[in-house]
Amino acid sequence: MKDGEEIIYPKEASQIPRVTAGDLVFIVKQIPHPVFERIGNHLYTDIEITLEEALLGFSRIVRNLDGSDVAISRNTITPPFHSMVIPVSYTHLRAHETRHDLVCRLLLEKKKKKKK
């Protein structure tokens, strides 16, 4: 569900005798997440990798929003700004929202400055 989208329950509002009940309307308010960014139906996350991992490959476990673990790995050179798209299943999506992926943006870890 997108920010601002309405969930409507017809005729579920407070009822008064001899008056038709109104609709109960919820408006979705999306709040920022510290790890994931939502773009459309897709979740994006940034994963830092070392230069060694970028050149030789790596393997990681990413914890998804629903608590499940998603394994990602590469055994080849990772080009700059590479993204890995992992198809995932979210049961809360509506039937017409067919595509949903976890997109892992691979970023080269910033070199830490040595203290003098």
N, C-alpha and C positions, 0 to 999 in steps of 0.2 A: 504494500500500500504506500502511496506517495503522500508527502507532506500536503496537508490541506484537503485530502480526499475525505469524502463523507461516507459513513456507514449508517445506513438507514434501516430501522426496524419499524415497518408500517404498523400503525394503530397499536403501539406498545406504550405510549405515554400515559400519564395519569388519566384515570377514567372517572367520569362524573355521570351519575344516572341520567339517562335520556340524552346524552351527548356523545357523539362519535369520538373515540379516542384519537389523539393526534399521533404523529409519527415521533419516534425517539431517534434523534440524530446525534451521532458522534463525529467529531472532526479530528482527524489524525494530526498530531503535532510531532514531527520528527525532530529528535534531538541529536546533536553531534555525538559520535562515538570516538573514543580515544585511539582505536586501532583501525577501524574500517570507515570507508567513505562510500556512500551509496550514490550511484549514478544510474538512473533508470532502475531496472531490476537487478543490476549487478552490484556486487560488493568489491571494492578495491582496497588493497592493503599494500604497504611498502615493506619490503624485506631487504635488510642490509646484508650484503655478502662481502667477504674479504677479497682482496686481489687474488689470493691463492685459490679461493673457491670459484672466482670468475674464470680463472684459467684452467683449473683441473676438474671442476664439477663440485657438486654439493648435494646434500640431502637434508631436508628440514621437515618438521611437523608444524603445521599451522592450525591453531585452534579456531574453529569456525564460530560464528555467532550463536549457533544452537548448541555449542559445547562439543560437537564432534571434532575429531582430529582429521586433518587432510594432509596426506604425505605429498611433498613436492621434491623433485630431484632433477638434476641435470648432470650428464656425464660428458658434456662437451663444453667448449668455450662459450661463455655467456657474453653476447655483445652488449655495448652500452645501452642503457635504457630499455632493456628487454623486459617484456611482460609475459607471464605464464597464465594461460586461461584454463581454469579447472571447472568443468561442468559440475554443478551441485544440485541437490534437490531440496527445495524449501516447500514444505507442505502447506504453508500459509498463503502461498500465491494463488490467485484466482485462476480459473481454467484458461482464460484468454491470455494470461501472462505466461507464455510458454518457455521463454529463454531466461535463464538465470545462471550466472557464472560467478566464480570467485576469481578475481584478477589480481595476481601477485606481481607487483612492479618490483623488479630487482634493481637495487641501487648499490653502487660500490660504496663500501664503508669509508667514511671520511678518516683520513690519517690524523691520528692524535698528535698534538704538538708535545714535544719532550720538554720537561721542565729543566731549567738551567740551574 
